[in-house]
Amino acid sequence: MNCVGFFIFSPVESHILFLPFFCISIIILQKKKSFQLIFLVLWKCFVTLRKIKMNTDTKIKDVEKVYQYWLTSSDKDYDVLLDLFQSRNYNWALFLGHIVLGKLIKAYFVKKTGIHAPYSHDLRLLAKKCEIDFPVDMALQLDVITSFNINARYDSFKEDFQKRCTPEFSNEWINNIKTIRLWIKERL
């Protein structure tokens, strides 16, 4: 099941809703040559779209369903992480370790608050928002694991990250991810 279905509007739908308003407003304002108003309309559209996209304070009708989505998705990704590690695709295994923990923290957030999880890949920020009190060493590890998201994803960082992902380095961080994963699961 796609997570987008859990939100009031997906980001794509919210853009479609505002597109006609945006185009008509720009055409009218260009004819009047009111650049201040054009700016205000653009700004209002941006702020409104941002509110829709960031609307995580919406109560969830079926909390258990959304919670199970995050939990199941995290577990499936964890299985893939283990396969990637086994096949020596260390950088992608570590990247997926970040995703696994992010989804677990989002499951915790949904279960605790009954509202949608925040849009973020910053693991420490997500943990802070749902008030998970990680031990200091784990909190610091979350910062490093968050960096795996950027390092594995963007070409400018990939090569350096691949070189850093030796079997020893990767084994250490996969073990850290496993430990944090179990720690979170014990609190769910």
C-alpha positions in Angstrom: 0.0 0.0 0.0 1.3 3.4 -0.9 1.7 5.8 2.1 0.4 8.7 0.0 -3.1 7.3 0.5 -2.9 8.1 4.1 -2.7 11.9 3.6 -5.5 14.3 2.8 -3.8 15.2 -0.5 -0.6 13.8 -1.9 2.0 16.5 -2.9 1.1 15.9 -6.5 -2.7 16.4 -5.9 -2.0 19.6 -3.9 0.0 21.0 -6.8 -2.9 20.2 -9.2 -5.4 21.9 -6.9 -3.4 25.1 -6.9 -2.2 25.1 -10.5 -5.4 26.7 -12.0 -5.5 29.3 -9.3 -1.8 30.1 -9.8 -2.0 30.4 -13.6 -5.1 32.6 -13.6 -3.7 34.9 -10.9 -0.4 35.4 -12.7 -2.2 36.1 -16.0 -4.5 38.7 -14.4 -1.7 40.3 -12.4 0.7 40.5 -15.4 -2.0 42.5 -17.3 -2.1 44.9 -14.4 1.7 44.9 -14.2 1.5 44.5 -10.5 4.7 42.8 -9.6 4.1 43.2 -5.9 0.8 41.3 -6.2 2.4 38.7 -8.4 5.0 38.2 -5.6 2.3 38.0 -3.0 0.3 35.4 -5.0 3.4 33.3 -5.5 4.2 33.5 -1.9 0.7 32.6 -0.8 0.7 29.6 -3.1 4.1 28.5 -1.8 3.0 28.9 1.9 -0.3 27.0 1.2 1.3 24.2 -0.6 3.9 23.9 2.1 1.2 23.7 4.8 -0.6 21.0 2.9 2.6 19.0 2.3 3.8 19.5 5.9 0.4 18.9 7.4 1.4 16.2 9.9 -0.9 17.3 12.6 -3.9 15.7 10.8 -5.6 13.1 13.0 -5.4 9.6 11.5 -8.7 7.8 11.2 -7.1 4.4 11.4 -4.0 4.7 13.5 -3.3 1.0 13.6 -3.3 0.8 9.8 -0.8 3.6 9.4 1.3 2.2 12.2 1.3 -1.2 10.6 2.3 0.3 7.3 5.4 1.9 8.8 6.3 -1.2 10.8 5.8 -3.7 8.0 7.6 -1.5 5.5 10.5 -1.2 7.9 10.7 -4.9 8.4 10.7 -5.6 4.6 13.4 -3.0 4.1 15.4 -4.7 6.9 15.3 -8.0 5.1 16.6 -6.3 2.0 19.3 -4.6 4.1 20.5 -8.0 5.2 20.5 -9.3 1.6 22.5 -6.2 0.4 25.0 -6.7 3.3 25.4 -10.4 2.5 26.0 -9.6 -1.2 28.6 -7.0 -0.2 26.7 -4.0 -1.4 27.7 -2.2 1.8 26.9 1.4 0.9 23.3 0.5 -0.1 22.9 -1.7 3.0 23.9 1.3 5.2 21.6 3.6 3.2 18.7 1.2 3.8 19.7 1.0 7.5 18.9 4.6 7.7 15.5 4.1 6.0 14.7 1.1 8.3 15.3 3.2 11.4 13.4 6.2 10.0 10.3 4.1 9.3 10.4 2.6 12.8 10.7 6.0 14.4 7.7 7.1 12.3 5.7 4.1 13.4 6.5 5.1 17.0 5.4 8.6 16.3 2.1 7.5 14.7 1.3 5.1 17.5 2.1 7.7 20.2 0.4 10.8 18.7 -2.3 9.5 16.4 -1.1 12.0 13.8 0.9 11.6 10.6 4.7 11.4 11.0 6.8 14.4 10.0 8.4 14.7 6.6 12.1 14.3 7.5 15.0 11.9 7.0 16.8 13.4 10.0 16.7 10.5 12.5 17.5 12.6 15.5 14.9 15.2 14.6 12.3 12.5 14.2 13.2 11.0 17.5 13.0 14.4 19.2 9.5 15.1 17.7 8.1 11.8 19.1 10.1 12.3 22.4 12.0 9.0 22.2 14.7 9.4 24.8 17.7 7.6 23.2 20.8 7.0 25.2 23.5 9.5 24.3 25.6 7.0 22.4 22.6 6.0 20.2 21.6 9.6 19.6 25.1 10.3 18.3 24.9 7.1 16.2 21.7 8.4 14.7 23.5 11.4 13.4 26.1 9.2 11.6 23.4 6.9 10.3 21.5 10.0 8.9 24.6 10.8 6.9 24.3 7.5 5.1 21.2 8.8 3.5 23.1 11.6 1.8 26.3 9.8 1.2 24.7 6.9 -0.6 22.2 8.9 -2.6 24.1 11.8 -4.1 26.8 11.3 -6.8 29.1 13.9 -5.3 29.4 11.8 -2.1 29.0 8.3 -3.4 32.5 7.5 -4.4 34.0 8.6 -1.1 31.3 6.8 0.8 31.9 3.6 -1.2 35.5 3.7 -0.3 34.7 4.2 3.4 32.3 1.3 3.4 34.9 -1.4 4.0 33.6 -4.8 5.4 34.8 -3.8 8.9 33.2 -0.3 8.8 30.0 -1.6 7.4 29.8 -4.5 9.8 30.2 -2.1 12.7 27.5 0.2 11.5 25.1 -2.6 10.5 25.5 -4.0 14.0 24.7 -0.5 15.4 21.6 -0.3 13.2 20.5 -3.7 14.4 21.0 -2.6 18.0 19.0 0.6 17.6 16.3 -1.2 15.6 15.8 -3.7 18.5 15.9 -0.9 21.1 13.1 1.0 19.2 11.0 -2.2 18.6 11.1 -3.0 22.4 9.4 0.4 23.0 6.7 0.0 20.3 
